[in-house]
Amino acid sequence: MSTPREEFLAGDRPDDVALFLSESYVSDDRLARFGTDVDGGVLIVVDGERGRSAFHAATGTGAMEFAQSAMSLEGEIADDLTGGDCPEAPDDDDHVPQFVFAFTEEQNEDVGGIYADGDVIHTYAQCRCGTAYSDRWNVSQQ
């Protein structure tokens, strides 16, 4: 039996979004009822509308507005959605995401690039330093 996160990362839940909230950012234990406790926080996978509402409630920012602002800076977000490497962090500093928002875009050969190669996971992270950044990859590359 697979978990909602495994199904999401496999591209099997294209209408859902994933949201990771670090325990240092949100201390509301009620969130665990909606997601899974993971190392460093909670990960929630829910339908798109509920996920965008949960994101707004947890961060005070609209999910798509946040994604739009994070697209201008590429970084690396862990393929399990619970971590990342802030592109603004010096090598000797530990910058960790406060939250990660992700969704899947289904394969689209007409667009080309990585979209022609399969489903694409789009991820957006907010580092504790305030830097917002993005990453994306094909489901098949995991």
N, C-alpha and C positions, 0 to 999 in steps of 0.2 A: 504494500500500500504506500503510495507516495503522498508527500505533504503538499499543501498549497504552494509553498515556495518552490519545491521541486517541479511541480506542474507549471508554475509561472515561468521558471527558468528554462523549461523544455519547450516553451512556446505554446503550451496547451491551454492557456487562459488569456487569449488576446483581448478580451473585454474587461479584464481586471487590471488593477494597478497594485504595486507593492510599495510599502512605506516602511522604512526602518527609522526608528526613533531611539537615539542613544539614551542610556539611563542617566547620563550627565545632563541631558537636555530636558527630558520629561521624566518626572518621578511619579506619575499617576499610575498606580498599580492596576487600575481598572482596564488599562490598555491591554494587559495580558489576556483578558477575556476575549478580545477581538483578534489576537494574533498569537504568535509563538515567542516565548522567551528564548532569546539567542544570546550568545556571548556579547555583552556590552549594551544590551537593550532589548527591544521588542520589534518583531517583524510582522507586519499585517499585510495580507493579500485579500483584497475585496473587490467587488465590482467597481467599475470606473467612477460612477457618480458618488457612491458612498466613500470611496477612497479619496476623491478630491475634497469631499466635505471633511473627512477625517484629517487630511493634510492641513486644510485651512484652520480647523479647530486646534490642531496641535502646534502649528507654526505661526498663525496669524497672517499667512500669505496664501494667495491663490496658487494652486498647483501649477496651472499652465503659465501663469505670470512668472512664477519662480523658474520653471523650466526654460522659458524664453530668456530670462536674464542669465541663467547658468550656461546656455549654449555658446556664449561668446568665449569661454575659456575651457579648453579641454584638459582633462586630468585622467587619473586612473581610479576607477571604482571597482571594488572587489566583486568578483562574479557571484558571490553569495549575498551581495547587496548590504553587507554589514560593516564595510570599511572602505578606505580609499587613501590615495596619496594626493594630498593637496598640492597643486602646482605652484603655490606661493610659499610653501614651507621650505626653509633652509634644510639642508641634508641632516643636520644634527638636531632638528626639532621634531617633536611628535605632534603632528596635526591630524586630528581624527574628525570624521564627519559627525555633526550633531544629528543630521537626518539625511535620508536618501529617499528619493521618489523615483519610481521606475514604471515604465509601461512597455508593451510589446507592439511592434508594428509588423503586420504580416508581410510576407514576401511580395514584392512588386517588381516584376521584371521590367516594366515600362520605365521605372525611375532609374534603374541601372545601379552600378556600384555595389555596395554591400547589400542593398535591398533586393538585387537580382539573385543573390546567393542564398537567400532564405530569410526567415523571420529575424527581425532586428530588435534587440532589447535596448531601449533608451534609458539612461540613468542620469540623475541629477543630484548633486550632493551640496550640502552647506557645511563648510568646515567651521570648527569652533573659533577660528580667527576671523570669520565673516566672509571668506572667499566662497563663492558659488562656482561650481564647475560641472562639466558633463563628460560622459563617456557613452559609448555604444558599441555593440558587438553583435555578430550573428549568433543565433542560438546554436548553430552547428559547431561553433568555435569553442564551446565550453568543454 
